[in-house]
Amino acid sequence: MSLSLTLPIGFRTLFYKEVLRFWKVSFQTVAAPVLTAVLYLLVFGQVLQERVQIFEGIGYSAFLIPGLIMMSVLQNAFANTSSSLIQSKIMGNLVFVLLPPISYGAFFAAYVLAAVVRGLAVGLGVFAVALWFAPTELLAPAAPLWIGVFALLGAALMGVLGLIAGIVSDKFDQLAAFQNFIVMPATFLSGVFYSVHGLPPFWQAASHANPFFYMVDGFRFGFFARADASPWLSLAVVAGTLVLACAVALHMLARGTRIRN
């Protein structure tokens, strides 16, 4: 059988394996992140609902929900690829993925697509629970196409970044450094809980240099047709960052960086 005929089978098998890996423990990988987001909503939403209004006519809980959904999507997409790759390295079973005739492109696509599936599954879970808090605003989004675009691009971008982190990390503490010092701060400083217009000029500039801000802001625009930045600018930044991250990840996979040695 030629290599071109085995690649689709290899991709489907690897993709199925990656989806099954997180779905078998969905109570931990899907339900737990949903619960965490709901706790944020209960605490911040209840405390600040009557005290803070970001957009006129939109309560704080309604403003907060899209940010929490996107935060959950991003963090779990990153966690899926990064944890899978580092576990395979440490347990020594990565060789069984590398031995079959699977191209680095199929390897890349299977891991990233599985990360998108997990990120969207968690995001849908948060959305379903959050309907109880703001059904009017969530059931009638102003621009649903933007919601889908930014959810897919954001999950794909974080899946790629998780793949890069998994490639360069050899131990769990190295991977934890990516999560604790890059992903977590960038997510929390992306406007999930606030509008960047309320920040001092320096922090406004810092927020606009954060690609995570554009993912969250563009996603929120899909619900309310109001945002801190133009959705087209957000789309350009997110898409450009995704292309750059894909180029880096594919280059590393093609060279076998820290995988084949």
Secondary structure as the mmCIF struct_conf table of DSSP 4:
data_model
#
loop_
_struct_conf.conf_type_id
_struct_conf.id
_struct_conf.beg_label_comp_id
_struct_conf.beg_label_asym_id
_struct_conf.beg_label_seq_id
_struct_conf.end_label_comp_id
_struct_conf.end_label_asym_id
_struct_conf.end_label_seq_id
HELX_RH_AL_P HELX_RH_AL_P1 LEU A 3 TRP A 23
TURN_TY1_P TURN_TY1_P1 LYS A 24 VAL A 25
HELX_RH_AL_P HELX_RH_AL_P2 SER A 26 SER A 26
HELX_RH_PI_P HELX_RH_PI_P1 PHE A 27 ALA A 31
HELX_RH_AL_P HELX_RH_AL_P3 ALA A 32 TYR A 40
HELX_RH_PI_P HELX_RH_PI_P2 LEU A 41 GLY A 45
HELX_RH_AL_P HELX_RH_AL_P4 GLN A 46 LEU A 48
TURN_TY1_P TURN_TY1_P2 GLN A 49 ARG A 51
BEND BEND1 ILE A 54 PHE A 55
TURN_TY1_P TURN_TY1_P3 GLU A 56 GLY A 57
HELX_RH_AL_P HELX_RH_AL_P5 TYR A 60 MET A 91
TURN_TY1_P TURN_TY1_P4 GLY A 92 GLY A 92
TURN_TY1_P TURN_TY1_P5 LEU A 94 LEU A 94
HELX_RH_AL_P HELX_RH_AL_P6 VAL A 95 LEU A 98
BEND BEND2 LEU A 99 PRO A 101
HELX_RH_AL_P HELX_RH_AL_P7 TYR A 104 ALA A 130
TURN_TY1_P TURN_TY1_P6 LEU A 131 PHE A 133
HELX_RH_AL_P HELX_RH_AL_P8 PRO A 135 LEU A 139
BEND BEND3 ALA A 140 ALA A 140
BEND BEND4 ALA A 142 ALA A 142
HELX_RH_AL_P HELX_RH_AL_P9 PRO A 144 VAL A 168
BEND BEND5 LYS A 171 LYS A 171
HELX_RH_AL_P HELX_RH_AL_P10 PHE A 172 PHE A 178
HELX_RH_PI_P HELX_RH_PI_P3 GLN A 179 VAL A 183
HELX_RH_AL_P HELX_RH_AL_P11 MET A 184 PHE A 188
TURN_TY1_P TURN_TY1_P7 LEU A 189 LEU A 189
BEND BEND6 SER A 190 TYR A 194
HELX_RH_3T_P HELX_RH_3T_P1 VAL A 196 GLY A 198
BEND BEND7 LEU A 199 LEU A 199
HELX_RH_AL_P HELX_RH_AL_P12 PRO A 201 HIS A 208
TURN_TY1_P TURN_TY1_P8 ALA A 209 ALA A 209
HELX_RH_AL_P HELX_RH_AL_P13 PRO A 211 PHE A 224
BEND BEND8 ALA A 225 ALA A 225
BEND BEND9 ASP A 228 ALA A 229
HELX_RH_AL_P HELX_RH_AL_P14 PRO A 231 ARG A 255
TURN_TY1_P TURN_TY1_P9 GLY A 256 ILE A 259
#
